[in-house]
């Protein structure tokens, strides 16, 4: 089950706000796009390790976005 600090119900919204495709986010997290779709739509939830990786990737992308001129 999802245990990281991010609210999984807002995953798609967070991804879209960053301007990243589902495919690209899935690639960076190390899963396929279908898995990412399942997480975004609530069909399934990431296991703890995947949730942590997802949160790390999203936090990194947000930090990069804030640091960009």
HELIX and SHEET records of a PDB file:
HELIX    1   1 UNK A    8  UNK A   10  5                                   3    
HELIX    2   2 UNK A   11  UNK A   18  1                                   8    
HELIX    3   3 UNK A   22  UNK A   29  1                                   8    
HELIX    4   4 UNK A   33  UNK A   41  1                                   9    
HELIX    5   5 UNK A   48  UNK A   67  1                                  20    
END                                                                             
